[in-house]
Structures are given as structure tokens and as C-alpha cells.
């Protein structure tokens, strides 16, 4: 029995080639799902406005820290997305989005180690998105300025009140004590002057939204590519799952995978004849040569185990025909066959009772068409030793009493019991299995190979048939190529 080959990268390539329809179908399904999603979900457009934020310091020309270090990104984010900013921005938009929509669609990104802030706004169209982004940016800058102005005014007013109080005290103070008050008054006046000089501008727009590209969400190309990729991945996964659960034989690769190889031939025709015609003639001759090369030219007995869905195929009789063509005497023993199948054999091989050989428990026929070929059909209804339902006593006697130089072929049907396969394999010592694409199960093929191995029989290989291959009456076909038919004189002389 052949060892099962190890699984390499070639196995994955074979699976992908076999299941390409599933992969393509899942990829198309992924793309269609994305198309449906894009159709149902409205597109959104995002526009951005870049602003430079003015960081307010008391001495802008001599800062203790860089301006970027004084900018709190979280605070600016909260300011730009606040209701006040959105409400003020909505007031400037004529027929645009309202304050709630502006708040929902705004996003703020502060520049790293910089005083720039990018304010982005997402809306239903590019025009609305650009208008909203510019309105939010301007409202944000104005709000920062108004807040700074309010704080500046408040501080100045407090200092002015303090200065007024100090001046009043200065008028009622003795001349000797006025020096200290004058210093305090000068300090307050200096602070007022410093506050007055502070720039409270919120900032400036560096790049308006109209000058920045817009982005559309969801992005059609990105989503389609994602759908295609997800579909392909799911398709590949399903392909391997289906391949793992599909135990039907598809081609010679499956045969080798279960350890039942090699494949002696693949008969692609949907109909076969007895004897073979057309391209099948050459296929059966190749099977013969491969069997002889594998078993040696001294092949004496062979069992043909059918693993198809039907009864007996045309493989066993055609193997007997091509073996008889080599000049060897061949006896084909067909077990468990029907009358219909026997009719096909009688018509195709021109079988007549063999008067030179007889057995009470079997029907022995000689071929007028193929020299050196006889067909034996054990009588299942007759009396026999009961050793086996198919491999009866007559089968055992015919095999054991085989004349030197005679090749005996034991043909078992697809429904042959386990014991019959073991018995036929043990008697023959060599076997060939017949499988049918997409119908024969890998487990059955592996079991047949194991059965032959159990009894020490050599599995010469597998003949792979096209799915649904049937046997056609010879008279119904008209292929020009056929096996050579010897003259009647030669057959009569042999008889």
C-alpha cells in the first residue's frame, strides 16, 4: 500500500485551484456588501481650516517658555467644540448647519510642538463642510479674543481702582511718608501699562477650508478594497473547510492523497463500450503496460475492485481484452453481476458457451471476437461451499487451478462485502481499484487500499472514471477507432 504523501505548499495551491469558484463568489459577495453599505449609508465630507493660535503672554518678546509649551491642546479642543463657539458660528451661516450639527461634526487637532490648530468639520456636502469649518475657526478665534479681552479689562479695572485708592491716600499722607506710596503707585501704573500692551487677538487663519482638500467618508475605493480583501480571506477559509469536508475523489491528486495511487489512467469519456473504442483503446493499453511494469511481466492474477456508484464498470472486461491481446490466455471472472451487464458482455465480446471447459457452479463462455479470452460467471443461486457470497468455491477453484501462462482477472462489484474484497485480493495477490470522479469517496478508496494491504496483495493503482460513466451497447456506437477483431477462422481454429 502506498504511503500517504506529506502535505506541502503544493497542497494549498491545489485546494485554491479547485475551490476558486468559492473564493471568487465570496470576493464578489464582499464587494456587493460594500456597495449595498455605501448605497444605504450617506456619504460625509470633511473639510479643514488651519489656524495659528495667539498665545497670550505678558511679555511676548521675552517669554519664559516657548509659546507652544504654553498651549494646552485639551483646553483648545474643548473651546473649539464648545456650544458657545458652535452657536456663534451658526449665526454667521446663512441657511447652513445649526449649532447642534456643528458641535457633532467638529474635530480639533493641535499641532505637535506648534501653536497651530486644525479645525475640521464633517457635513453632507463639500460646500457645507467648508463653510462650517471656516465659521467654526473664526468663531473659535473670536471667542478666545473675547475671553482674553474680558480678563484683560477686569484686571485693568482692578488696578485702576487700586490706583485711585492709592492717589486718595497719597493726598492725605504726610510728606515724609509719601515716598513709599509713590513707589506703590508707580508699580500699579506700570502693571496697567503692561496689561494695556498685551495683544489679546485670538489668532489668525493660516489656510482657509477652500484651500485644503476635502475627504469623503466612507471612501469608496478603500471600502471596496476592504470588502474585496475580506471576501477573499473568507473565501480562502471556506475553500479549505469545504475541501476538508468534501471526501469525494476529484482527480489523481486525491487518489495519491489517500495513499491509493498511482493513477493508471483517467477515462474522461462519459460512455464506455465493451470492448473499448476511440480514445479509450489507448488508455486501456497504457493501463496494461503500467500494470505489467509495476507487477512484472509475470502477472498471473488480478482483482479489480469497483469503488464507483454503479455495479460493474467496463474496466475489468477491457483490461481482460487488452491482456488477451498480448497473446496470453485470460479468464475474466465476473462476480455479483446482473443479467443486463452479462448481455453487454455477450454482445460486445460475442460470447458463446465454451464446450472445452465446464463447471456445474459456473457459466463459462468463450469470446468469438477476442482470441484467448473466456468469461466465467459463478452461479450464485447454485450450491457452493458457502465460504463467501461472491468469492465462491468455483472462484477459488478456478484461481487455484489456473493453467500456467493464464491470467485470471477477478471482477468485484461496487457493493462487494469487506470479506469478499479480502478473499479476492488474497487469491489474486495484486489489485486494481476503479474510482469515479465526484462520486467515489476518499474513505472508501483508502479502505480498499488498506484491505488489499491486509492480505498482502499489491495495489497496482487506480483507474479514475468520469462521473456518471455508463456502458453503452456496442451496436449503439459508431466510433471509427476500435480494437482489432481477429478473423473468425482463427477463432474457429482455436476452438
C-alpha positions in Angstrom: 0.0 0.0 0.0 1.3 3.4 -0.9 2.2 5.8 1.9 0.2 9.0 2.1 2.2 11.9 0.8 3.1 14.7 3.2 1.2 17.9 2.8 3.3 20.7 1.4 2.7 24.1 -0.2 1.6 22.3 -3.4 -1.4 21.0 -1.4 -2.6 24.6 -0.7 -2.2 25.5 -4.3 -4.3 22.6 -5.4 -7.0 23.4 -2.9 -7.1 27.1 -4.1 -7.3 25.9 -7.7 -10.1 23.5 -7.0 -12.2 25.9 -4.9 -11.6 29.0 -7.0 -15.3 29.4 -7.6 -16.0 29.7 -3.8 -13.2 32.2 -3.5 -14.4 34.3 -6.4 -18.0 34.1 -5.1 -17.0 35.3 -1.6 -14.9 38.1 -3.1 -17.9 39.3 -5.2 -20.2 38.9 -2.2 -17.8 41.1 -0.2 -17.8 43.8 -2.9 -21.6 43.7 -3.2 -22.0 44.0 0.6 -19.8 47.2 0.5 -21.8 48.6 -2.5 -25.0 48.0 -0.5 -23.5 49.6 2.5 -22.3 52.7 0.5 -25.8 52.9 -1.0 -27.6 52.8 2.3 -25.2 55.0 4.3 -25.0 58.6 3.1 -21.5 59.9 2.3 -20.0 62.6 4.6 -17.5 65.2 3.5 -14.8 66.6 5.9 -13.1 70.0 5.4 -10.4 71.6 7.5 -9.3 75.1 8.4 -5.8 75.7 9.7 -5.4 78.5 12.3 -2.5 79.9 14.2 -3.4 80.4 17.9 -2.1 83.6 19.6 -0.7 82.5 23.0 -1.2 85.5 25.3 1.8 86.4 27.5 2.7 89.5 29.5 6.0 90.0 27.6 5.8 88.4 24.1 9.4 89.3 23.3 10.9 87.7 26.4 8.9 84.6 27.2 10.0 82.3 29.9 8.7 79.3 27.9 8.1 78.7 24.2 4.6 79.7 23.0 3.9 76.1 22.0 4.6 75.0 25.6 2.0 77.4 26.9 -0.7 76.0 24.6 -2.9 73.3 26.3 -4.3 71.1 23.5 -7.1 69.6 25.6 -8.3 73.1 26.5 -8.2 74.3 22.9 -10.1 71.2 21.9 -12.8 71.9 24.5 -13.0 75.5 23.4 -13.3 74.8 19.7 -16.0 72.2 20.2 -18.0 74.2 22.9 -21.6 75.2 22.4 -20.8 78.9 22.6 -18.4 78.6 19.6 -20.8 76.4 17.7 -23.7 78.8 18.4 -21.8 81.9 17.3 -20.6 80.1 14.2 -24.2 79.0 13.3 -25.2 82.7 13.5 -22.8 83.5 10.7 -24.0 80.7 8.4 -27.0 81.7 6.2 -29.1 78.6 5.8 -26.2 76.4 6.9 -26.0 73.8 9.6 -27.3 74.6 13.1 -25.3 74.7 16.3 -26.1 71.1 17.2 -24.8 69.8 13.9 -21.7 72.0 14.1 -20.9 70.5 17.5 -21.4 66.9 16.4 -19.3 67.3 13.3 -16.3 69.3 14.6 -13.0 67.8 15.4 -9.8 69.6 16.6 -6.2 68.6 16.2 -3.4 70.6 17.8 0.0 70.7 16.1 2.9 68.9 17.8 5.3 71.5 19.4 3.5 74.3 17.5 0.8 76.8 18.0 -1.3 75.7 15.0 -4.7 74.1 15.4 -6.6 72.3 12.6 -10.3 72.6 12.9 -12.2 70.0 10.8 -15.9 69.8 10.2 -17.9 67.0 8.6 -21.2 67.6 6.8 -23.3 66.3 4.0 -21.6 68.3 1.2 -18.3 69.9 0.4 -19.8 73.4 0.5 -21.4 72.9 3.9 -18.3 71.3 5.3 -16.0 74.2 4.1 -18.4 76.8 5.3 -18.8 75.1 8.7 -15.0 74.7 9.1 -14.3 78.4 8.4 -17.2 79.5 10.6 -16.1 77.4 13.5 -12.5 78.6 13.1 -13.4 82.2 13.1 -15.9 81.8 15.9 -13.2 80.0 17.9 -10.6 82.7 17.4 -13.2 85.4 18.2 -14.2 83.6 21.3 -10.6 83.3 22.5 -10.1 87.0 21.9 -13.3 88.0 23.7 -12.3 85.9 26.7 -8.9 87.4 26.7 -10.3 91.0 26.4 -12.7 90.3 29.3 -9.9 89.1 31.5 -7.6 92.0 30.5 -10.4 94.6 31.1 -11.2 93.1 34.5 -7.6 93.2 35.6 -7.1 96.7 34.4 -10.2 97.9 36.2 -9.0 96.3 39.4 -5.6 98.0 39.1 -7.4 101.3 38.3 -9.4 101.1 41.5 -6.3 100.3 43.4 -4.5 103.3 41.8 -7.4 105.6 42.7 -7.3 104.5 46.3 -3.6 105.0 46.5 -3.8 108.5 45.0 -6.5 109.4 47.6 -4.3 108.1 50.4 -1.3 110.0 48.9 -3.2 113.3 49.2 -3.9 112.8 52.9 -0.5 111.5 53.8 2.4 113.4 55.4 5.3 114.4 53.2 7.7 112.1 54.9 5.5 109.0 54.1 4.7 109.9 50.5 7.9 108.2 49.1 6.6 104.7 49.8 3.2 105.3 48.5 4.6 106.9 45.3 6.6 103.7 44.7 3.4 101.6 45.0 1.6 103.9 42.7 4.3 103.7 40.1 4.2 99.9 40.3 0.4 99.8 39.7 0.8 102.2 36.8 3.4 100.0 35.3 1.2 97.0 35.6 -1.6 98.9 33.9 0.6 99.9 31.1 1.8 96.3 30.7 -1.7 94.9 30.6 -2.7 97.6 28.0 0.1 96.5 25.8 -0.9 92.8 25.8 -2.2 91.5 22.4 -5.5 89.7 23.0 -6.0 88.7 19.4 -7.3 85.0 19.4 -5.2 84.1 16.4 -5.3 84.1 12.6 -6.5 81.8 9.8 -3.5 80.4 8.0 -5.2 78.2 5.4 -9.0 78.5 4.9 -11.0 75.4 4.2 -11.4 76.3 0.5 -7.6 75.9 0.1 -7.5 72.5 1.8 -8.6 69.2 0.1 -11.7 67.6 1.4 -12.1 63.9 2.3 -15.2 61.9 1.7 -16.3 59.3 4.3 -16.7 56.5 3.7 -14.1 56.3 1.0 -15.5 54.3 -1.9 -12.1 52.9 -3.1 -11.0 52.0 0.4 -14.2 50.3 1.3 -14.4 48.4 -1.9 -10.8 47.2 -1.5 -11.6 46.2 2.1 -14.7 44.3 1.0 -12.8 42.5 -1.7 -10.0 41.6 0.8 -12.4 40.4 3.4 -14.3 38.4 0.8 -11.1 36.8 -0.4 -10.0 35.9 3.1 -13.4 34.3 3.9 -13.4 32.6 0.5 -10.0 31.0 1.2 -11.1 29.9 4.7 -14.3 28.4 3.3 -12.4 26.8 0.4 -10.2 24.9 2.9 -13.2 24.0 5.1 -15.1 22.7 2.1 -12.1 20.8 0.8 -11.6 19.2 4.2 -15.2 18.0 4.5 -15.6 17.1 0.8 -14.4 13.5 0.8 -15.3 12.9 -2.8 -12.5 11.9 -5.3 -11.9 14.7 -7.8 -8.7 13.8 -9.6 -5.4 11.9 -9.3 -4.2 14.2 -6.6 -7.0 13.0 -4.2 -6.1 9.4 -5.1 -2.5 10.0 -4.1 -3.5 11.9 -1.0 -5.3 8.9 0.5 -2.4 6.6 -0.4 -4.2 4.6 -3.2 -2.0 5.8 -6.1 -0.7 5.7 -8.6 -3.4 6.6 -11.1 -3.1 4.2 -14.0 -5.3 6.2 -16.3 -8.2 8.8 -16.3 -11.0 7.8 -18.6 -12.7 11.1 -19.4 -15.4 9.8 -21.6 -19.0 9.7 -20.3 -19.7 6.4 -22.0 -17.7 3.3 -22.3 -18.1 0.2 -24.5 -17.0 -3.4 -24.3 -14.6 -3.7 -26.0 -13.2 -0.2 -25.7 -13.4 2.2 -28.7 -12.0 5.5 -29.7 -9.5 7.1 -27.2 -10.3 4.6 -24.5 -8.4 1.9 -26.5 -5.1 3.7 -26.0 -6.0 4.4 -22.3 -6.5 0.7 -21.6 -3.4 -0.3 -23.3 -1.5 2.2 -21.2 -3.1 0.7 -18.1 -1.9 -2.7 -19.2 1.7 -1.6 -19.7 1.8 0.2 -16.4 0.4 -2.8 -14.6 2.9 -5.1 -16.2 5.7 -2.7 -15.3 4.6 -2.5 -11.7 3.8 -6.2 -11.1 6.3 -7.6 -13.6 5.6 -9.3 -16.9 4.6 -12.4 -14.9 1.3 -11.0 -13.8 -0.8 -14.1 -13.2 -3.9 -13.0 -11.3 -5.5 -9.6 -10.7 -8.6 -8.5 -8.7 -10.5 -5.4 -9.9 -12.3 -3.7 -7.0 -15.0 -1.3 -8.1 -15.4 1.8 -5.9 -17.9 3.5 -8.1 -21.6 4.2 -7.5 -22.8 1.6 -10.1 -22.4 -2.1 -10.4 -19.5 -3.3 -12.6 -17.8 -0.8 -14.9 -16.2 -1.5 -18.3 -12.7 -1.5 -16.7 -12.4 -5.2 -15.8 -13.6 -6.6 -19.2 -11.5 -4.1 -21.2 -8.4 -5.0 -19.1 -9.1 -8.6 -19.9 -9.3 -7.7 -23.6 -6.0 -5.8 -23.7 -4.3 -8.5 -21.7 -5.6 -11.2 -24.2 -4.2 -9.1 -27.0 -0.7 -9.8 -25.7 -1.3 -13.5 -26.6 -1.8 -14.7 -23.1 -4.9 -16.7 -22.1 -7.1 -14.6 -20.0 -10.1 -15.6 -17.9 -12.4 -12.9 -16.6 -14.4 -14.0 -13.5 -17.3 -11.6 -13.0 -19.0 -11.9 -9.6 -22.3 -10.4 -8.5 -23.2 -9.2 -11.9 -26.6 -8.6 -13.4 -28.3 -10.0 -16.5 -28.1 -6.6 -18.1 -24.4 -6.5 -17.6 -24.0 -10.0 -18.9 -25.9 -9.1 -22.0 -23.5 -6.3 -22.7 -20.6 -8.7 -22.3 -22.2 -11.3 -24.6 -23.0 -8.8 -27.3 -19.7 -6.9 -27.1 -17.3 -9.8 -26.8 -19.5 -12.2 -28.8 -19.6 -14.8 -26.0 -20.7 -18.4 -26.6 -20.6 -21.4 -24.2 -17.1 -22.9 -24.0 -17.5 -26.5 -24.9 -13.9 -27.3 -23.9 -14.4 -26.2 -20.3 -17.3 -26.7 -17.9 -18.3 -26.3 -14.3 -21.6 -27.1 -12.7 -21.4 -24.0 -10.5 -20.5 -21.5 -13.2 -21.3 -20.3 -16.6 -18.1 -20.4 -18.8 -18.2 -18.5 -22.0 -15.6 -18.1 -24.8 -15.2 -15.0 -27.0 -15.6 -15.3 -30.7 -14.3 -11.8 -31.0 -11.2 -11.7 -28.8 -8.8 -14.8 -29.0 -7.5 -16.3 -25.7 -10.4 -14.7 -23.7 -13.0 -16.5 -21.7 -15.6 -15.2 -19.2 -16.7 -17.1 -16.1 -19.8 -16.2 -14.2 -20.2 -18.1 -10.9 -23.8 -19.3 -10.2 -24.8 -17.5 -7.0 -28.0 -19.5 -6.9 -26.3 -22.9 -7.2 -24.8 -25.0 -4.4 -21.4 -24.0 -3.2 -19.4 -24.3 0.0 -20.7 -21.0 1.5 -17.2 -19.7 2.1 -18.2 -16.3 0.7 -21.2 -14.7 -1.1 -19.1 -13.6 -4.1 -15.8 -15.4 -3.9 -17.4 -18.8 -4.0 -15.8 -22.2 -4.2 -15.8 -22.2 -8.0 -13.9 -18.9 -7.9 -11.3 -20.4 -5.6 -11.0 -23.5 -7.7 -10.6 -21.5 -11.0 -7.9 -19.4 -9.4 -6.1 -22.3 -7.8 -6.4 -24.4 -10.9 -5.2 -21.7 -13.2 -3.1 -23.1 -16.1 0.5 -21.8 -16.4 0.6 -18.7 -18.6 -3.1 -17.9 -17.9 -4.0 -14.6 -16.4 -7.2 -14.6 -14.3 -9.0 -11.4 -13.5 -11.5 -11.3 -10.6 -14.0 -8.5 -11.0 -15.9 -7.4 -7.9 -18.9 -5.1 -7.9 -19.0 -1.8 -6.1 -21.2 -3.3 -3.3 -18.9 -6.2 -2.7 -18.6 -7.1 1.1 -15.5 -6.5 3.0 -14.7 -10.2 3.3 -15.1 -10.7 -0.5 -12.6 -8.0 -1.2 -10.2 -9.6 1.2 -10.7 -13.0 -0.3 -10.3 -11.8 -3.9 -7.2 -9.8 -3.0 -5.6 -12.7 -1.2 -6.3 -15.1 -4.1 -5.0 -12.7 -6.8 -2.1 -11.2 -4.9 -2.5 -8.0 -6.9 -5.3 -5.5 -7.4 -6.6 -2.5 -9.3 -9.3 -0.2 -8.0 -11.8 1.7 -10.1 -13.0 5.1 -8.8 -15.4 7.6 -10.1 -14.9 11.4 -10.0 -17.1 13.3 -7.6 -18.9 10.1 -6.5 -16.3 7.7 -5.1 -15.4 8.6 -1.5 -11.8 9.1 -0.4 -12.5 7.0 2.7 -13.8 4.1 0.5 -10.7 4.3 -1.7 -8.4 4.3 1.3 -10.3 1.4 2.8 -10.0 -0.6 -0.4 -6.2 0.0 -0.5 -6.0 -1.0 3.2 -7.9 -4.2 2.5 -5.5 -5.3 -0.2 -2.6 -4.4 2.1 -4.1 -6.5 4.9 -3.9 -9.7 2.8 -0.5 -8.9 1.4 -1.9 -8.0 -2.1 -0.1 -5.4 -4.1 -2.2 -2.4 -5.2 -1.1 -1.6 -8.7 -3.0 1.6 -9.0 -6.4 3.2 -9.6 -8.4 3.8 -12.8 -10.3 7.0 -12.5 -13.6 7.3 -14.4 -15.6 10.3 -15.4 -18.6 11.0 -13.2 -21.7 9.1 -14.4 -19.8 7.0 -16.9 -22.1 4.3 -18.3 -21.6 1.3 -20.6 -23.1 1.7 -24.0 -24.2 -1.2 -26.2 -21.6 -1.7 -28.9 -24.2 -1.5 -31.6 -25.2 2.0 -30.5 -21.8 3.5 -31.0 -20.1 4.4 -34.2 -16.5 5.5 -33.3 -14.1 4.9 -36.1 -11.3 3.6 -33.9 -11.7 0.1 -32.4 -9.7 -2.8 -31.1 -8.6 -5.1 -33.8 -11.0 -8.0 -34.2 -9.4 -11.3 -35.4 -10.9 -13.3 -38.2 -13.4 -16.0 -37.5 -11.2 -18.7 -39.0 -8.5 -18.0 -36.4 -11.1 -18.2 -33.6 -12.7 -21.4 -35.0 -9.2 -23.0 -35.2 -8.7 -22.1 -31.5 -12.0 -23.6 -30.6 
